[in-house]
Structures are given as C-alpha cells and as structure tokens.
Amino acid sequence: MKMKDFNKTCQSFILTITLCLLTLLLASCKIYTFSGSTLPGHIKTVMIPVFANKTLEPGIDDDVTTELSKEVLKSQLRPANNDADATISGTVTRYVNRPHTFGAGGAEVNVEQYIVQVSAEVEFFDNKKQESIYKGTVSGEGIYLFESEDEAAGREKAVKNLVEKIIQNSVQIW
C-alpha cells in the first residue's frame, strides 16, 4: 500500500470515528422533558399547587411554581385543578446567595461571581395509582457576575436549573 493511500485510509477512519463520537455525544446531551413517552400512558393531566416556602426568601415559592407550570405547559401534559392524573408538589427548603469566585484587586480581594442555590423537597404523585413516581430533594444553582448582574439574575437561573432537575428526576424513573 502506498503512503498516499494509507493516509487517505487513516483520514477516512479518523473521520468515521469522530462522527460516531459526535453522534454519541449529542445523543447523551438530550434534555429530559415530559413530552416523550417516558410517563405512563394514563397520565395526561397534572396539578401543580403552589409550593410551600420554608426559607426567608419571599416569593421564591411562587417563582418555582410558575417556572414549573411553564415547563409543564410546553409538554404533552395539560394543567388541571381537580381530578388530575398526577400532582407535582413541593416545599422550597433552602435559599442561599453567597460569594462564588474571587479576584485580587491590589491589597483587596474582590468577589467576581456570586451563586444562588435553591433546594426543594418535591413529589410527583400518580393520583390514579395512588403511588409516588418521584420523591426527593432537588437543588438548582445560578451563577451571576457581580459587576454586571444582580441577585435576581442568579435567582432566575437557579430556579430554572431547579425546575430542569425536577423534570429530569421525575422522568428518569421510567
């Protein structure tokens, strides 16, 4: 085999392996949603009561409930108040806003980023079968730049991250 043919064969092999790895990587980065066939077929409606709030952060319960409702509305599930097939309920148990990264500014140490962390006890309950689909503690976080953003930006990111994890945990069982 000539060197030129060998190089073409190697390049072809490397390209094939790269495409296979890229395909696997993209497949593993799938975002979990309720829109797939991951839930039992009898669950078509869901009730989401306002989360309870055991933190000192006012309104965090409403933020989590609203964001979770938005995500459910994007799915195959329909919201319902009474006689829903399932219920997603919870309690926000922790809210923390603290320094995350530091930078040196001469003789001083400056905070560059803060992190907001939100945790909640969550239950996704199958009302038809009277059994829990998922029950546990879920945490989300949001990092924001102190120089250009405020705590509200970190809070919004943390709530979105929390809701994403609630959905992931709820459908991983299936």
C-alpha positions in Angstrom: 0.0 0.0 0.0 1.3 3.4 -0.9 1.8 6.1 1.7 -0.8 8.3 -0.1 -3.4 5.5 0.0 -2.5 4.8 3.7 -3.0 8.5 4.6 -6.4 8.6 2.9 -7.5 5.4 4.7 -6.3 6.8 8.1 -8.2 10.1 7.4 -11.3 8.2 6.5 -11.1 6.1 9.6 -10.5 9.2 11.8 -13.4 11.0 10.3 -15.7 7.9 10.8 -14.6 7.6 14.5 -15.1 11.4 15.0 -18.6 11.3 13.5 -19.5 8.3 15.7 -18.3 10.0 18.8 -20.1 13.2 18.0 -23.3 11.3 17.4 -22.9 9.6 20.8 -22.1 12.9 22.5 -25.2 14.7 21.0 -27.4 11.7 21.9 -26.2 11.8 25.5 -26.9 15.5 25.9 -30.7 15.1 25.4 -32.8 17.3 27.5 -35.4 15.5 29.5 -39.0 16.7 29.1 -42.4 15.3 29.8 -43.1 15.4 26.0 -41.7 11.9 25.3 -43.2 8.6 26.1 -41.5 8.4 29.4 -44.5 8.7 31.6 -47.3 6.1 32.0 -49.9 6.5 29.3 -52.7 7.2 31.7 -51.1 10.5 32.9 -52.5 13.2 30.7 -53.2 16.0 33.3 -51.2 17.4 36.2 -52.0 19.6 39.1 -49.2 21.9 40.4 -50.2 23.5 43.7 -48.2 26.5 44.9 -45.0 25.2 46.5 -44.6 25.9 50.2 -41.8 28.1 51.4 -39.6 27.3 54.4 -37.0 29.9 53.6 -36.7 33.6 54.5 -36.7 34.5 50.7 -40.1 36.0 49.9 -41.7 34.8 46.6 -39.3 32.0 45.8 -42.2 29.5 46.2 -44.2 31.4 43.5 -41.1 31.6 41.2 -40.6 27.8 41.4 -44.3 27.1 40.9 -44.6 29.5 37.9 -41.5 28.1 36.2 -42.6 24.5 36.7 -46.0 25.3 35.3 -44.4 26.9 32.2 -42.3 23.8 31.6 -45.3 21.5 32.0 -47.3 23.6 29.6 -44.6 23.0 26.9 -45.2 19.3 27.3 -47.9 16.8 26.4 -49.4 17.2 29.8 -52.4 19.5 30.4 -52.8 21.5 33.7 -55.8 20.6 35.8 -57.1 21.7 39.2 -59.3 18.8 40.3 -59.2 15.2 39.3 -55.7 15.5 37.7 -54.0 12.3 36.8 -50.8 13.4 38.7 -49.7 16.1 41.1 -46.3 17.8 41.4 -46.0 19.4 44.8 -43.1 20.6 46.9 -41.6 22.8 49.5 -38.7 25.2 48.9 -36.4 24.3 51.8 -33.2 26.4 51.1 -32.2 29.7 49.5 -28.6 30.9 49.6 -26.9 33.8 47.9 -23.1 33.6 48.6 -19.8 34.6 47.0 -18.6 32.1 44.5 -15.3 33.3 42.9 -12.8 35.9 44.0 -10.3 38.1 42.2 -7.4 40.1 43.5 -7.6 43.9 43.3 -4.4 45.1 44.8 -4.4 44.7 48.5 -8.1 43.7 48.4 -9.9 40.6 47.4 -13.0 41.2 45.4 -16.0 39.0 44.7 -16.3 38.4 41.0 -19.2 36.0 41.0 -22.0 35.0 43.3 -24.0 31.8 43.3 -27.7 31.4 44.3 -28.7 28.0 45.4 -32.3 26.8 45.8 -33.4 23.4 47.1 -36.8 21.9 47.3 -38.5 18.7 48.6 -40.5 17.5 45.6 -43.1 14.8 45.0 -44.5 13.7 41.6 -47.5 11.7 42.6 -49.6 9.4 40.4 -53.2 10.1 41.6 -54.7 7.3 39.6 -52.5 4.5 41.0 -52.1 6.3 44.4 -48.3 6.0 44.2 -45.3 8.3 44.1 -43.5 8.5 40.8 -40.7 10.5 42.3 -40.0 11.9 45.8 -36.8 13.6 46.9 -34.7 16.7 47.4 -33.7 18.6 44.3 -31.2 21.6 44.1 -30.5 24.2 41.5 -28.0 26.9 41.2 -27.4 30.1 39.3 -24.1 31.9 39.0 -24.1 35.6 38.2 -21.4 38.2 37.6 -21.3 40.8 40.4 -20.1 43.5 38.1 -22.9 43.3 35.5 -25.8 41.3 37.1 -27.7 41.2 40.3 -29.1 38.6 42.7 -32.3 38.5 40.7 -30.4 37.2 37.7 -28.8 34.4 39.8 -32.2 33.6 41.4 -33.8 33.2 38.0 -31.0 30.9 36.8 -31.2 28.9 40.0 -35.0 28.5 39.7 -34.7 27.4 36.0 -32.0 24.9 36.9 -34.0 23.6 39.8 -37.1 23.0 37.6 -35.0 21.3 34.9 -33.7 18.9 37.6 -37.3 18.3 38.9 -38.4 17.3 35.5 -35.3 15.1 34.9 -35.8 13.3 38.2 -39.5 12.8 37.6 -39.0 11.1 34.2 -35.8 9.2 35.0 -37.8 6.6 36.9 -39.3 5.5 33.6 
